[in-house]
Amino acid sequence: MAKVDVIVIGLGAMGSAALYQLGLRGARVAGFDRFSPPHDQGSSHGDTRITRLAIGEGAHYTPLVKRSHEIWRAHERETGADLLTQCGELIISSAAGGSSMHVERFFDNTVAAARKCGVAHELLDANAIRSRFPLFEVRDGEVGYYEPEAGFVRPEACIAAQLTLAEKHGAAVHRNETVLSFDVSPGGVTLETDRGRYEANRIIVSAGAWLPKLLGGPFESLLKVYRQVLHWFAIDGDPALYAPQRFPVFIWERPDWRYGIYGFPALDDAGLKIATEYYAQTASPENVARTVSQEEIDEMRAGLAAPHIKGLSTRSTKAVVCLYTVTPDMGFVIDHAPQSERIVVASCCSGHGFKHSAAIGEILADMAQSRAPAFDLAPFRLARFGV
């Protein structure tokens, strides 16, 4: 293989977006993934991911998700794929507190971000929620934030579209090829895989849960990997009541559960998808338990799903494992590696990254080509951790 301009390591949410952007610009670019993306071994799977414009993790994320929506709409026009559904989002919380989604005061931060960024929204009391969304078993005193332009994206479809378009524009996609190591020299970067040796001027490392081990150094202590479980349950009753036209994506900060719950409309006869988050024990992509136990399924339905959503069957239709790669402040890392400007690092998820990924692909392409990104990257720099 001749020397290329940029190599992208990891072709999930961020990597596939970066590969597309570089291919679109006419760069000589190659992407590598140890599996065949889209796949279910990392973080970028599970049929749906929430997208929301007012971001409780910080208003500085809103420009990223707005730009991502524009890019996905363009992908839809070019490929005919169904990527983005704006079915609305309902966030439920209460003054009692108890749980949080990634940051403290998530609900209040979301409202503040909506006001700051001009995002259309409504605030609802418990009676208004019951009237408009009767399938939610809200308690007196709970309040809602409703955002009509929010909804969900389909991660596998987004990745597939971006890789298809990247190849259309000349990018090389190396599937089922594992990157073993790389070396940086004054002349560029040399990459070793289980199939061969490659050279590039720069590399983008967006390898998700495999990134800490691949980069080593401070990344092994900075980034923690956690096992998460996604559940789907059958519906007792009329499935049309749970369709996107009538049922929004939701995030529910429960006073009786530390991390809250979130879920989606019913799609493709799979039932209702619902999940929570767990941060008690770290894992690694090599040894994580990828089978979901019946005990985990029963605990989710009986403890977190059924008491809050009407009409859920006892039957689990599917349960899958995904991986969160998390920073200490639950924010993103988008920066050059400390050892070299030739290495661009993207560890973006911390459990809330996919909605921003299309725009981050543009940013990574800019960084790899020494262009000034159109977004403020100060909140995502490694310097905030002393790296």
PyMOL commands that set and color helices and strands:
alter all, ss='L'
color gray80, all
select helices_A, chain A and resi 13-24+59-79+106-117+126-132+155-168+208-215+218-222+239-242+294-305+354-368+378-380+382-385
alter helices_A, ss='H'
color red, helices_A
select strands_A, chain A and resi 4-9+29-32+49-51+84-85+89-94+122-124+142-147+151-153+172-174+179-185+188-193+197-205+224-235+249-252+261-263+272-276+312-326+333-337+340-347
alter strands_A, ss='S'
color yellow, strands_A
deselect
rebuild
show_as cartoon
